[in-house]
Amino acid sequence: MFVRDPCGILCIISTYVAVFYADYVVVGWTVLLTMQDSSWCLFHIIAFNTVVLLMMTAHLKAVCSDPGIVPLPQNKMDFSDIHLSSESDNHEGDEKDDWTVCTRCETYRPPRAHHCRICKRCVRKMDHHCPWINNCVGERNQKYFIQFLVYVGALAIYTIILISISWIYDCPQCNNDISVKQSRILHSVMLVLESGLFGMFVVAILFDQFQAILNDETAVERVKGTQQRKNVSRIFKLLSQVYGKSHPIFWLLPYQNPRYSFRKDAYLIDYEV
């Protein structure tokens, strides 16, 4: 899935520019320049780029995955039928498992599905539309979105630690040329600022995401005041709804979850998360 949203496309480009710049500064101006005679040099290069690879994989999964789009009916519904269905749903609004009708998509949508004005489709358990992945964060890709945030946060912390170590400890083998030192200082300051800003940003979003999972309430539901299943004590069960039925040790690996299905009236729609 790819949304033709200029803001989202710009954010994706900015994300990869920032990541490639961080990799260039960490490897070229920090590790190779200050640890070239140390056994830690190869370790940090491999470790940092491994996290970068995991981050890019999770990001691409979040960008390209179907967030849980509700399929459109093969035959158009009459507008009068939609109003009748909407009135019927309003009378049964107290039942949490009732399907509703989206007047924009002109189709039935399952419980906790909401319409995205940017994607122009209804998305199951939609949390919000994120420009950084140019996609909605929904039932099928929330796992990858959270993984992306975790890896960005890890890269930010790792970057700040490496740059701090390179300046705290003496480096007798470093190039003493004044132009090299000035360039290194400039790149280091810019990268620390970038890492600090991105780090604080993703921590705030991660906190919001885990709060939403543990409260079993999406951002859209919180705004609308339609929280579902508020008192849920089984935290592991709520987390497994996002990450799947695999062992928790595999929750940070960007691969597909087990298969499940949902049914409305006479047709069955299968999802592979």
Secondary structure by P-SEA (a helix, b strand, c coil): cccccaaaaaaaaaaaaaaaaaaaaacccccccccccccaaaaaaaaaaaaaaaaaaaaaaaacccccccccccbbbbaaaaaaaaaaaaaacccccbbbbbccccccccccbbbbcccccccccccccccccccccccccaaaaaaaaaaaaaaaaaaaaaaaaaaacccccccccaaaaaaaaaaaaaaaaaaaaaaaaaaaaaaaaaaaaaacccaaaaaacccccccccaaaaaaaaaccccccccccccccccccccccccbbbbbcc
